[in-house]
Amino acid sequence: MRVLRYVLADVFTATPLAGNQLAVFTDASGLDERIMQALARELNLSETVFVVPRESDGHARIRIFTPTAELPFAGHPTLGTAFVLGGPLQLAEIRLETGRGTVPVELEREGPRIVFARMSQPIPRIEPYPAEAELRRALGVERAELRIELYDNGPRHVCVVLPSEDAVTRLAPDLAALAELGVQASCFAGSGTRWKTRMFAPNVGVPEDPATGSAAGPLALHLARHGRIGWGEEIEISQGVEIGRPSTLYARVEGTAERVERVEVGGAAVIVARGEFRLPPTP
């Protein structure tokens, strides 16, 4: 009988039972990926993390699963795992190996407790999005304020800027049609340094995500590239209110439209529970 222990954290919030839930299996060495996927499906959270031995320049390597698929990179799992592992290790920075390279996460403490973390995300590839009409139809929106583009930093996010925060609140997408497009739809509105977003990812088993760190960096990059915010300016992003999991994310992009140098996303997290699975040996 193998005992697999996990930690449950709420990410992009300092308040228990808010933010985006995350389970982190702190020792998944030797665990078959079929079991990882089954455990992620059993927990049925947006993402579940399995910590495995490092292979490169990180302190640990992480594998990230939604209920239906493995992701090469995702934001709230990376940030949440940094809180879970960084506390006992007493590090100022923890480096986590992902499927899109090693992600450094800076940890801020009040005494021994981590209160905030900032990760330097993979810089996304940017592509035109050819199925704009189909996407708008699936979302139920007539137009976008800026050109709709695709940002790939592991997950594939399509950025859709809407006219108002109220328009974001009223979204009621056709999830089946959206899933067929095979992308995550990041829909947002706001001004200055405050923005509101909702993110729909039915293609990976997440109808609506409470807080999407991997989309927050592209969101800021999209706004900077189109002149809505300044390069190097930090924005505050609210998400998850409509599904009862209010979350707050911070994002900043350094560089220029011709050369993006750094994409940084930060937030808080809080550990809320611990548990274990007892599984028979795999044949």
N, C-alpha and C positions, 0 to 999 in steps of 0.2 A: 504494500500500500504506500503510495507516494502522497505526501502532504504538501500542497501548494498554497503558500500564504500570500495574501494580497492586502494592499492598502487602498482604501477608498478616499478620494480627495475631491473637493469641489474647487474648480479652477476658474480663474478670472473673477474671483470674488473673495472677500474676507469674511463673508457671512455663511455659516453652514446652511445647507439645503437651498442654496442659490448657485449661480454659475453653472458650469458644465461638469458633470460627474465624470470621474475617471477611476478605473481600477488599475493598479500597478502590481503585477506579480514580480516581487523583488528578486527571486531566484528561479529563473526558468531555464537554467542550463540543461541541455540534453532533452528538452521538451519538444516533441514532434509538432510541426506546424498544424497538423490536422487537429491536435488537441488544443492548440492555441486558438484556432478558429472556433472550435466547439465551445471553449470557455467564454470567448467573446460573445458568441451567440447566446449562451446561457445567461450571462450577465445583462446583455441587451442594452449596453450603454453606447453613447456615440462612438467611443473608442476605449479599448483596453490595451495596456502596455505589458510586454513581457521583457524583463531585463535579462540579457544573456551576456556571456563573456565578451570583452572588447576584442576587436580584431585590428585596430589601427591606433589612432592617437587620442582616443577618448578614455574617460574613466569607466564607461560602460557602453554597451550597445543595446539599443532598444528596438523591438519589433512592435508595430502598431496595427491593431485589427479593429475594424468596425464589426457589426454583427454579421456582415456578409463578405468582407474582403480585407486583405492586407494593404496598408498604405505605406509608401516609402517615407513619407514625412507628414506630420500633422502638428499643429501648433499647441493646442491645449494639452495633448499627451506629453509633448516635450517639456513644456513649462511645468506641468504637474509632476512629472517624474523628477525634475530638478529639485522641487520642494521635498519630495519623498526621500530621495537619495542624498541630497545636499545637507540635510539636517544632521544625520549621524556622522557624515564625513567631515563636517565643519570646514567646508571649502568656501572661498570667496567666489570662485567660478567653477562650474562643473561642465565637462565636455561630454556630450552624448552623441554616439555614432548612430546615424540614421541611414535609410536607404538613399538619401540625397546628400550624404556627407556628414561630417562632424559639426554639430551645432553647439557653440559655446553659450552658456547661460550664466549671467552675472547674478549673484545672490546678495540681497540687502537684508540686514538683520537688525532687530532691536533686542539687544542682549543675545541669548542663544537662539532666538526664534527667527526664522526667515519670514519676512513680511512682504517682500516684493522681489520679482525676478525679471530680467530682460534677456531675451534671446536674440542672437544674430541669425536671421533666417537665411536659407538658400535664396539667392537672387533669382527671381522667376524669369522664365522665358515668356516673351510677350508675342502673341499672334493675333491677327485679325480673326474675328469670329464670323464664319460664313452663314450660320443659320439664325441670323438675328430675327427674322420674321417669325420663325417657328418658336424661338425662345420667348419673344414678347407674347405670342399667342398662348403658350403654356403658362406664362406668368399672369396673363390677363391685363397687360399694360399696353397702352397705345404707342408710347414713345419713351425714349430715354433721353436724359439731358445731355449726355456725352456719348461719344462713339462707344459701342459695346465691344469689348476686347477680352481675350482669353489670357489668363496668367497661369503658368504652370510652374509650381515649386514642389511638385510631388503630386498633390491633388491638382485638378484642373478647374480653376475658378473663373467664371465669366462675371465681369463687373458691370453692373447695371445701375446707373445713377438715376434716381427718380426725382420728380419735381418738389416733393415735400416729405417730411417725416410722416404726415398723415397718410400719404400714398403708400409708404412702406408698411405702416400699421394695417392698412386695409387689404394687403395682398392675400389672395386665396388661390394659390396656383393649382393647376392640374398636375398632380404629382406623377401620374402615370405618363403623361406626355413629356414631362420634364425628365423623368428617368430614361426615356428613350433617347434623349439628346446626349446622355452620357457625361454630363458636366455638373459641377456644383454652381448654383446660381446665387451670387452675392449681390443683394439689392440694398441700396443705401441712399440716404439723403441727409442734408445738414448744411452747415456753413461754418466758416472759420475753423476753430479747433474742436468743434463738437459735432459728431455724426452718429446717426442711428442706422443700424443694419439688421437685416434678416438673411439667413443663409439656408438654402434648401438643397439637400443632397440625397434624394431618393434613390439615385443610381448606386449608392454604396450602403443603402439600408438606413439612412438618416433622413426622415421626412423634413424635419427642421432642427437645426443645431442651436443649442443655447448660447454657445460662444465659440467662435472659429478663429483660432490664432493664425492658422495658415492663410486665411482670407484677409486678416487685418493688415498684413504687410502689403499684399497686392492692392487693397483698398487705398491705403495711403499713397502707394506708388502711382496708381491710376489718377488720383487727385493731383499729385504733384506734377505728373507728366502733362496734365491738361490745365495747369495753372490755377487750380482751385485752392491749393495750399502751397506754402513755400517749402523748398528743399531744406531739410533739417528741422522742420517745424513739427513738434509732437502734437498729435491729435488724440482726443478721447472718444472712444467708440462704445455706444450702448447696444446691447443685444439681449435677446432671450425673454423680454418682458411679456410678449404675447403667449409664451408657453410656460409662464410661471417660474422662470429661472433667470432673473435679472443678472446681467453680467456687465463688467466694465473692462475694456481693453485699451491699451495705449500703443500707438504706432508712430514710427518716424522713419523717413527715408533720406539718406544722404547721397549726394552726387549731382548728376545732371541727367537730362533726358537722353543724352548721348552715352553717358557712362554712369550707371547706378553703382555706387560703392558699398552701400550697407542698407539692409532692411532690418529694422529692429522692432520687436513687439514685446510688450511687458504687461505685467499684471500681478495680482495677488492669488493666493490659493490657501486652502485650509484643509487639513486632514480630519475626516469625520468618522471613519470606522476602519476596522481591521477584521479580516475573516480568513477562512481557509477552505480549500477543497481537498477531499480525500478520494484519490483515484486509484483504481487497481492498476497493476503494471500493464503496460501495453504489450500485446503479443509480438 
